[in-house]
Amino acid sequence: MIIEALKAFLIGIVEGITEWLPISSTGHMILVDEFVKLQVSDEFLALFLVVIQLGAIMAVLILYFHKLNPFSPKKDAVEKKSTWRLWGMVAIGCIPAAVIGLLFDDLVNEYFYNKVTVAAMLILYGVVFIVLERRNRRRLREAEAALEAPRGRHARVSYGDVSDEAEASLFKITDVDEIDWKTALKIGCFQVLAIIPGTSRSGATIIGGMLSGCSRTAAAEFTFFLAIPIMFGWGLVKCLKFFAAGLAMTMTEVVVLAVGIVTAFVMSVIAIKFLMGYIKKNDFTAFGWYRIVVGVLVLGYFVFESMGMLP
């Protein structure tokens, strides 16, 4: 039991870090399982890889508790109304993934949970991130030049002010509270892409948010909030299917699940704080390159394994 708990601890670390960074948590979990084999039933493993995400969700609820709580006594009527509106946008954004997920969950499990799919999606969305951020940098430079030109070379305006103005002109939505139902629905459609392992739910929705005119911060925060009902719902579906099949957890499996969820929670808190601090000064290009490198390594591993060159 102790060995399995340590394995769950390692998997929880991977889940907590990769769930919120745009590098695919499910993809990394599948890869980790290739090297860290839990001695549990296949049915429990399928449940575990989803339900462990509840720890990550708890991190969002705690870090953003005040913002997401419409009953907070510290909020006035306008702020409470704004919070309810935000939850409405989250609900709208969840519709596409909820419908597609329920219809194709079993199909995806059967055909797409493999190393080749994970590697391909890691590389594909890595390229998308790099291309998108290069486009954003070019547009940002053009916006800065357009703002500086009327002021003249000798105008006393700090670069930070110009940069902020340029970014505001580039992204029409700079705060998560400004997202309307059309934008929420567009981002929700991008979230559907994450049903394919290796895509990254956070990566797909952040890309969707930026393409819809959201700043990196607004897109990232909306990604966090979208995950709450989707992951709770997905976890509930997995649990219902598990117990409806007449299955039960062993004591070892209960411990594995508990250790994984708690570890994922702690690491998620760290990952979310890191990401929000990072994107205030940087873009997502580094994550794009990381995805490509990992994807290539996974493909290489798969090729060598299929050729019988690995033990």
C-alpha positions in Angstrom: 0.0 0.0 0.0 2.8 2.4 0.8 4.5 1.9 -2.6 1.2 2.6 -4.3 0.6 5.7 -2.2 4.0 7.0 -3.2 3.1 6.4 -6.9 -0.1 8.3 -6.3 1.9 11.1 -4.7 4.1 11.4 -7.9 1.0 11.3 -10.2 -0.6 14.0 -8.0 2.4 16.2 -8.5 2.2 15.8 -12.2 -1.6 16.4 -12.3 -1.4 19.5 -10.1 1.3 21.1 -12.2 0.1 20.2 -15.7 -3.7 20.7 -15.1 -3.4 24.5 -15.2 -0.3 25.0 -17.4 -1.2 24.6 -21.1 0.8 21.4 -21.6 -1.9 18.7 -21.2 -2.5 17.1 -17.8 -4.2 14.0 -19.2 -1.4 13.5 -21.8 1.2 13.7 -19.1 -0.8 11.3 -16.9 -0.9 8.7 -19.6 2.8 9.1 -20.2 3.6 8.8 -16.4 1.5 5.7 -16.3 3.9 4.1 -18.8 6.7 4.3 -16.3 4.8 4.5 -12.9 2.4 1.5 -13.0 -0.2 1.6 -10.3 -1.1 -1.9 -9.2 -4.9 -1.3 -9.4 -7.7 -2.5 -11.6 -8.1 -1.0 -15.1 -11.5 0.3 -14.2 -10.2 2.1 -11.1 -7.3 3.6 -13.1 -9.7 5.1 -15.6 -11.6 6.6 -12.7 -8.5 7.7 -10.9 -7.1 9.7 -13.8 -10.2 11.8 -13.9 -11.3 12.1 -10.3 -7.8 13.2 -9.2 -8.6 16.4 -11.0 -11.0 17.3 -8.1 -8.0 18.3 -6.1 -7.0 20.8 -8.9 -10.6 22.2 -8.8 -10.5 22.7 -5.1 -7.4 24.9 -5.6 -9.3 27.2 -7.9 -12.3 27.4 -5.6 -10.1 28.4 -2.7 -7.8 30.8 -4.5 -10.8 32.6 -6.2 -13.3 32.0 -3.4 -14.2 35.7 -3.0 -14.5 36.4 -6.7 -16.7 33.3 -7.3 -18.8 33.7 -4.2 -22.1 35.6 -5.0 -23.2 35.4 -1.4 -20.1 37.2 0.1 -21.1 39.8 2.7 -18.2 41.9 1.5 -19.8 42.4 -1.9 -22.5 45.0 -2.6 -25.5 44.4 -4.8 -23.7 45.4 -8.0 -20.7 43.1 -7.3 -23.0 40.2 -6.4 -24.9 40.7 -9.7 -21.6 40.7 -11.5 -20.6 37.4 -9.9 -23.9 35.8 -10.9 -23.3 37.1 -14.4 -19.8 35.5 -14.4 -21.3 32.1 -13.4 -23.8 32.5 -16.2 -21.0 32.9 -18.7 -19.2 29.9 -17.3 -22.4 27.9 -17.7 -22.7 28.9 -21.3 -19.1 28.1 -21.9 -19.6 24.6 -20.6 -22.5 23.6 -22.8 -20.4 22.5 -25.9 -18.1 20.3 -23.8 -20.9 18.8 -21.7 -22.9 17.7 -24.8 -19.9 16.4 -26.8 -18.3 14.8 -23.7 -21.4 12.8 -22.8 -21.9 11.6 -26.4 -18.3 10.6 -27.2 -16.6 9.8 -23.8 -16.5 6.1 -24.4 -15.4 6.5 -28.0 -12.5 8.7 -27.1 -11.4 6.3 -24.3 -11.3 3.5 -26.8 -9.6 5.1 -29.7 -7.5 8.1 -28.6 -6.0 7.2 -25.2 -2.6 6.3 -26.6 1.0 7.7 -26.9 0.7 8.5 -30.6 -2.3 10.7 -30.1 -0.8 12.4 -27.1 2.4 13.2 -28.9 0.7 14.5 -32.0 -1.6 16.8 -30.0 1.4 18.0 -27.9 3.3 19.0 -31.1 0.3 20.4 -32.9 -0.9 22.8 -30.2 2.7 23.7 -29.4 3.0 25.0 -32.9 -0.3 26.8 -32.6 0.9 28.6 -29.4 4.1 29.7 -31.1 2.4 31.0 -34.2 -0.3 32.7 -32.2 2.1 34.5 -29.9 4.3 35.6 -32.9 1.2 37.1 -34.4 0.4 38.8 -31.1 3.9 40.2 -30.8 3.8 41.6 -34.3 0.4 43.2 -33.8 1.5 44.6 -30.4 4.6 46.3 -32.0 2.3 47.8 -34.7 -0.1 49.1 -32.1 2.8 50.6 -30.1 4.2 52.3 -33.2 0.8 53.7 -34.0 0.4 55.1 -30.5 3.9 56.6 -30.4 3.8 58.3 -33.8 1.3 61.1 -33.0 3.2 62.0 -29.8 6.5 62.5 -31.4 9.9 61.3 -30.4 10.3 63.8 -27.6 7.0 63.2 -25.8 7.5 62.1 -22.2 5.5 58.9 -22.1 6.9 55.8 -20.4 7.2 52.6 -22.4 5.0 50.9 -19.9 2.1 53.3 -20.5 2.4 52.8 -24.3 2.7 49.1 -23.9 -0.4 48.9 -21.7 -2.4 51.0 -24.2 -1.2 48.9 -27.1 -2.2 45.7 -25.3 -5.6 47.2 -24.5 -6.1 47.9 -28.2 -5.0 44.4 -29.1 -7.3 42.6 -26.6 -10.8 44.0 -26.4 -11.4 42.0 -23.2 -8.8 42.6 -20.5 -10.9 41.4 -17.5 -12.7 38.1 -17.1 -15.9 40.0 -16.0 -16.1 41.6 -19.4 -16.6 38.3 -21.2 -20.0 38.2 -22.9 -22.1 35.1 -23.8 -20.9 35.0 -27.4 -17.2 35.0 -26.3 -18.0 32.4 -23.6 -19.6 30.1 -26.2 -16.7 30.5 -28.6 -14.2 29.6 -25.8 -16.5 26.7 -24.8 -16.3 25.3 -28.4 -12.5 25.4 -28.1 -12.7 23.5 -24.8 -14.4 20.6 -26.8 -11.0 20.0 -28.5 -9.6 19.0 -25.2 -11.5 15.7 -25.3 -8.6 14.4 -27.3 -5.7 13.5 -24.9 -2.6 15.7 -25.3 -4.6 18.7 -26.4 -4.7 20.4 -22.9 -8.0 21.8 -21.8 -6.4 24.9 -20.4 -4.3 25.3 -23.6 -7.3 24.9 -25.9 -9.5 27.4 -24.0 -6.6 29.9 -23.6 -6.0 29.8 -27.4 -9.8 30.2 -27.9 -9.9 33.1 -25.5 -7.0 34.9 -27.1 -8.5 34.4 -30.6 -11.8 35.8 -29.3 -10.1 39.0 -28.1 -9.3 38.1 -24.5 -6.0 39.1 -22.9 -3.8 36.3 -21.5 -4.9 37.0 -18.0 -8.6 37.1 -18.8 -8.4 33.9 -20.9 -6.4 32.1 -18.2 -8.9 33.0 -15.4 -11.9 32.1 -17.5 -10.2 28.7 -18.2 -9.9 28.1 -14.5 -13.5 28.8 -13.9 -14.7 26.8 -16.9 -13.0 23.8 -15.4 -15.1 23.8 -12.2 -18.4 22.4 -13.6 -16.8 20.4 -16.4 -14.4 18.5 -14.1 -16.9 18.0 -11.4 -19.4 16.7 -14.0 -16.9 14.5 -15.7 -15.7 13.1 -12.4 -19.3 12.4 -11.4 -20.0 10.6 -14.7 -16.9 8.4 -14.2 -17.9 7.6 -10.6 -21.5 6.7 -11.6 -20.2 4.4 -14.4 -17.8 2.8 -12.0 -20.3 2.0 -9.3 -23.1 1.3 -11.8 -21.0 -1.5 -13.1 -21.1 -3.1 -9.7 -17.4 -2.3 -8.9 -15.9 -1.3 -5.6 -12.6 0.1 -4.4 -10.1 -1.8 -2.4 -8.5 -0.2 0.6 -5.4 0.4 -1.4 -7.4 2.1 -4.1 -9.1 4.4 -1.6 -5.7 5.5 -0.2 -4.3 6.0 -3.7 -7.3 8.2 -4.6 -7.0 10.3 -1.4 -3.3 10.8 -1.7 -3.6 11.8 -5.4 -6.4 14.3 -4.8 -4.6 16.0 -1.9 -1.3 16.2 -3.7 -3.0 17.6 -6.8 -4.6 20.3 -4.7 -1.3 21.5 -3.2 0.5 21.5 -6.5 -2.4 23.2 -8.3 -2.2 26.1 -5.9 1.5 26.5 -6.7 0.9 26.1 -10.4 -1.9 28.7 -10.6 0.0 31.3 -8.7 3.1 30.7 -10.9 1.1 30.9 -14.2 -0.8 34.1 -13.3 2.5 35.8 -12.3 4.3 34.5 -15.4 1.9 35.7 -18.0 1.9 39.2 -16.6 5.4 39.6 -18.1 5.7 36.8 -20.6 3.6 35.0 -23.3 3.0 31.3 -24.0 5.8 30.7 -26.4 7.9 28.8 -23.9 5.0 26.4 -23.3 4.7 25.9 -27.0 8.3 24.8 -27.4 8.0 22.6 -24.3 5.0 20.8 -25.9 6.9 20.2 -29.1 10.0 18.9 -27.3 7.9 16.5 -25.2 5.9 15.4 -28.2 9.0 14.6 -30.2 10.5 12.6 -27.2 7.2 10.6 -26.8 7.1 9.8 -30.6 10.8 8.7 -30.4 10.1 6.5 -27.4 7.1 5.0 -29.2 9.1 4.2 -32.3 12.0 2.6 -30.4 9.5 0.6 -28.3 7.6 -0.6 -31.4 11.0 -1.7 -32.9 11.8 -3.7 -29.8 14.8 -1.5 -29.0 13.6 -0.8 -25.5 13.3 -3.3 -22.6 
